[in-house]
Amino acid sequence: MDFLEEELKKKLKFNLQEQEIIKKLGIKHEVFLPLLFSLKFGGNWSYKTKKDSVRLMAIKDKVTRYDPEEKLGHTLETIYLFSNPVVLKKEGRVLRLEKCSEKQEREIVERPYRVEVDADDIIKAVLDPGTLKIKVGHVSGPLTMEGSLAYGVSHEMDHLSEVDEKTPKCLWDFRYEI
C-alpha cells in the first residue's frame, strides 16, 4: 500500500468517526459544520442553516501546557459549538485590529472583554495532540468567556446578526512613529 492510499484510508476512517459522533450527539449533520470547520481549518466559524434557520457558532480556545524542566508541552484546543447563541451580558471595551475572511483588510473594531453566552445547545470538543483524542460532549450554559474567546463570540454574532459596520478605521489609518 502506498502513502496516498494510506492517507485516504485515514481520512475516510476519520469521516466515519465524524458521522458516528454526530449520531451519538443527536444532532443534524449541518449543525456540526462550524465545529468541523474549526477542527479542520482552524479559527472561529459561524453558519446559518438554510432549511430551518438555526444559527450556529464555533469558538476556539487554545491553551499550551508546558513543562519547563522536561522542555516539552502540547497545546489543547477547545471548541465550543453553540446552536442559536444568545449573548446575555457584555462587559468592557477592547479596541483591536481584526481581519475577517469576508473583508479585504484588517479593521479596527470594538469588542467586549467578557461575554456571557447561552444557547439552545452547547457542545464542547477538546483536542489533545498528546493523546490524539478529541473528547466531545454536551455542556450546560450559560458560559462566561474572556479575552480572545469573547472577541470571537462578538465577531461571529455580528455575522449571525448580519451587522453592517459603518466606515471602519483600518490599518491604513495608522501612522508610524519613532
C-alpha positions in Angstrom: 0.0 0.0 0.0 1.5 3.4 -1.0 1.4 6.6 1.1 -1.5 8.2 -0.8 -3.7 5.2 -0.3 -2.8 5.0 3.4 -3.7 8.7 3.8 -7.0 8.3 2.0 -7.9 5.4 4.3 -7.1 7.5 7.4 -9.3 10.4 6.1 -12.2 8.0 5.3 -11.9 6.4 8.8 -11.9 9.9 10.4 -15.0 10.9 8.4 -16.8 7.7 9.5 -15.9 8.7 13.1 -17.5 12.1 12.5 -20.7 10.5 11.3 -20.8 8.3 14.4 -20.2 11.2 16.8 -22.9 13.3 15.1 -25.3 10.3 15.6 -24.3 9.9 19.3 -24.7 13.7 19.9 -28.2 13.5 18.5 -27.7 16.5 16.1 -28.2 17.1 12.4 -25.2 17.0 10.1 -25.3 20.7 9.2 -25.2 21.6 12.9 -21.8 20.0 13.2 -20.3 22.1 10.3 -18.9 25.0 12.2 -17.2 22.7 14.7 -15.9 20.6 11.8 -14.5 23.7 10.0 -12.8 24.8 13.2 -11.3 21.3 13.6 -10.1 21.1 10.0 -9.2 24.7 9.1 -8.8 26.4 12.5 -10.3 29.6 13.8 -13.9 30.5 14.7 -16.8 29.9 12.4 -20.5 30.8 12.2 -23.2 29.4 9.9 -26.9 29.7 9.4 -28.8 26.6 8.2 -31.0 27.2 5.2 -33.7 24.7 5.9 -34.7 25.7 9.5 -32.6 28.8 10.1 -30.6 27.5 13.0 -27.8 29.9 13.9 -24.5 28.1 14.7 -21.2 29.4 16.0 -17.9 27.6 16.9 -15.5 29.4 19.1 -11.9 28.0 19.6 -9.7 28.4 22.6 -6.0 27.3 22.7 -4.1 26.6 25.9 -0.5 25.4 25.9 0.6 23.1 28.7 4.4 23.2 29.0 6.8 21.5 31.5 9.9 23.8 31.7 12.1 21.0 33.2 11.3 18.5 30.5 11.1 21.3 27.9 8.1 19.5 26.5 4.5 20.5 26.1 1.4 20.5 23.9 -1.5 22.8 23.0 -5.0 21.8 23.8 -7.7 23.2 21.6 -11.2 23.6 23.0 -14.0 24.3 20.6 -17.4 25.4 21.8 -20.3 24.9 19.3 -23.4 27.0 20.1 -26.8 26.4 18.5 -28.9 29.6 18.4 -26.5 31.5 20.6 -27.6 34.5 22.7 -25.3 37.0 24.4 -26.7 37.6 27.8 -24.2 40.1 29.1 -21.2 42.1 27.8 -18.5 43.7 29.8 -15.6 46.0 29.0 -14.5 47.5 25.7 -11.4 46.5 23.8 -10.2 48.1 20.5 -8.4 45.7 18.3 -7.4 45.1 14.7 -9.4 42.3 13.1 -9.3 40.5 9.8 -12.4 38.8 8.6 -12.4 36.4 5.7 -15.2 38.5 4.1 -13.1 41.7 4.2 -10.0 42.6 2.2 -8.1 44.3 5.0 -7.8 44.4 8.8 -10.1 46.9 10.5 -10.3 48.4 14.0 -13.3 47.1 15.9 -14.6 47.5 19.4 -15.3 44.2 21.2 -16.3 43.3 24.7 -13.6 41.9 27.0 -16.1 39.4 28.7 -19.3 37.9 27.5 -21.9 35.6 29.0 -23.4 33.5 26.2 -26.0 30.8 26.3 -27.6 28.7 23.5 -30.3 26.0 22.8 -27.4 23.5 22.8 -23.7 23.8 23.6 -21.2 21.1 22.5 -17.6 21.2 23.8 -14.8 19.4 21.9 -11.3 19.2 23.3 -8.4 18.2 21.0 -5.4 16.8 22.7 -2.3 16.3 20.5 -0.6 14.4 23.4 -3.2 11.6 23.3 -4.5 12.1 19.7 -8.1 12.2 21.1 -11.0 14.5 20.6 -13.3 14.5 23.6 -16.8 15.7 22.7 -19.9 16.2 24.8 -22.9 18.5 25.6 -22.3 21.2 28.3 -24.7 23.4 30.2 -24.8 27.1 29.8 -24.6 29.9 30.2 -20.8 30.2 29.7 -18.6 33.2 30.5 -15.8 33.9 28.1 -13.0 36.4 28.3 -10.4 37.9 26.1 -10.0 36.3 22.7 -12.9 34.0 23.3 -15.2 37.0 24.0 -13.9 38.8 20.9 -14.6 35.6 18.8 -18.2 35.4 20.2 -18.8 39.1 19.4 -17.3 38.8 15.9 -19.3 35.6 15.0 -22.5 37.0 16.5 -22.1 40.0 14.1 -22.1 37.5 11.2 -25.1 35.7 12.5 -26.9 39.0 13.1 -25.7 40.4 9.7 -24.5 43.6 11.4 -23.1 46.1 8.9 -20.4 48.3 10.1 -20.2 52.0 9.3 -17.0 53.3 7.8 -14.4 51.5 9.9 -10.9 52.6 10.6 -8.3 50.2 9.2 -4.6 49.6 9.2 -4.1 52.4 6.7 -5.3 54.9 9.2 -2.3 54.2 11.5 0.9 56.4 11.4 4.4 55.2 12.1 6.3 56.9 14.9 9.9 56.7 16.1 
